[in-house]
Amino acid sequence: MNTRFTLPQSAIPTRWYNLLSDLPEPLPPPLHPGTRQPVGLQDMTAIFPENLVMQEMSADRWIEIPEPVRDIYALWRPTPLLRATRLEQKLQTPAHIYYKYEGVSPAGSHKPNTAVAQAYYNKVAGTKRLATETGAGQWGSSLALACQLFGLECRVYMVRVSFDQKPYRKFMMQSWGASVYPSPSDQTDYGRKLLKEDPDCPDSLGIAISEAIEDTVKSKNTKYSLGSVLNHVCLHQTVIGQEAIQQMEQAAEEPDIVIGCVGGGSNFAGMAFPFIRRKIVEKKPYRIVAVEPSVCASLTKGELRYDFGDTAQMTPLLCMHTLGHDFIPPRIHAGGLRYHGMAPLVSHVYKLGLIDAVAYPQSKVFEAALLFAQTEGIIPAPEPSHAVRAVIDEAIQAREENRKKVILFNLCGHGMLDLASYEAYRAGDLKDD
Ligand SMILES: *Cc1c(COP(=O)(O)O)cnc(C)c1O
């Protein structure tokens, strides 16, 4: 039986899919915090290049992927789709489980899909230097790689808990030529203020974003780059779902359920949006599920309202599911899911009932991740391990109901640099808050 579905290089998508074009109800626009009017091009070009701002606001259904971006995608794309037959057997489930594996990129996650595109558009626009934040280090390492490939300088503000506990991602970023600072840092006014008030002050993605934006507006030839949340980031990730659709056709199956983990929402969007298009346009009955950590559950516990994307209130107001811009999530091991908000597009399709959401505590998540590693071999990153938990629960339910169902999920990164988290779990040191 064929269990591994690959595509030739020529099958790398030539266009990104823009869900904005097919929404049954328009997305509420980002607002200027002062005037509460929709932000203009001018507001946005203070931190982003104009070509990316245009993309952020575009309602074109398909957006051409530039040739230099596709050339770099070809280093690891198309990524494989696999059927998890050993996990199915272990669970004794009639469900068929498929996963799209984004861990084959040089940085080990889906994030280079947008990092490469953003570095390219900045290069074309004349940017010399990019500033950004990173949680667990996956975004920082992806942008460091992309900047290296396009000859841009890269400055990364890394959430301190990861800077200290996950030094290998820092070493990756430095190997690709980036400079990395623990956030809160002594490099910005905001960081210095926080450190002065409390040298042991809490850290968060929201704080690191504020530092990166401050760096951008105060430095020459510098733009800011965000690894999730925004429309253009979700857009760039849609190569995942487009490839998966081709590969499910190879497997001669249609998913009943599509699952992905959500931090800011981009890997989920990348897998789900092309399927949501079919749900809207072709009335396909897919159930599409976003999985989040229960201690930072913006969809299932947050509220849908306008909020800032960062702690220092420097970003435009985004209409999104949020726990509040000053919410400091507990230091769970899935650092990439420690974000107070959710992509406006993902929040919107949740409101429209096009997707569902569930939340899990990290002990249940690591239990599932180990079962996956022991049956399928790949050690998943803690973030997609949330998706693995939901997949296993769906498969167990299929067994109990004795009903075949086809489950597809996005295994958006490997956990080879997160092994300390696995060790903490095995040693029984991993607590649920
Ligand atoms: C960054 C990251 C996430 C969370 O970000 P999203 O934008 O929600 O995808 C999840 N998984 C991995 C492997 C990541 O690197």
The ligand as a Tripos MOL2 file, in Angstrom:
@<TRIPOS>MOLECULE
LIG
   15    15     1     0     0
SMALL
NO_CHARGES

@<TRIPOS>ATOM
      1 C1          5.4660   29.3320   15.0030 C.3       1 LIG1
      2 C2          4.9640   27.9830   15.0110 C.ar      1 LIG1
      3 C3          3.6350   27.7190   15.3490 C.ar      1 LIG1
      4 C4          2.6610   28.7710   15.7490 C.3       1 LIG1
      5 O1          2.4330   29.7600   14.7960 O.3       1 LIG1
      6 P1          1.2190   29.7420   13.7960 P.3       1 LIG1
      7 O2          1.2830   31.0410   13.1280 O.co2     1 LIG1
      8 O3         -0.0400   29.5340   14.5860 O.co2     1 LIG1
      9 O4          1.4650   28.6100   12.8480 O.co2     1 LIG1
     10 C5          3.2250   26.4190   15.3400 C.ar      1 LIG1
     11 N1          4.0640   25.4170   15.0320 N.ar      1 LIG1
     12 C6          5.3390   25.6220   14.6960 C.ar      1 LIG1
     13 C7          6.2110   24.4550   14.3590 C.3       1 LIG1
     14 C8          5.8280   26.9120   14.6680 C.ar      1 LIG1
     15 O5          7.1010   27.1270   14.3190 O.3       1 LIG1
@<TRIPOS>BOND
     1     1     2 1
     2     2     3 ar
     3     2    14 ar
     4     3     4 1
     5     3    10 ar
     6     4     5 1
     7     5     6 1
     8     6     7 2
     9     6     8 1
    10     6     9 1
    11    10    11 ar
    12    11    12 ar
    13    12    13 1
    14    12    14 ar
    15    14    15 1
@<TRIPOS>SUBSTRUCTURE
     1 LIG1         1 GROUP 0 **** ****
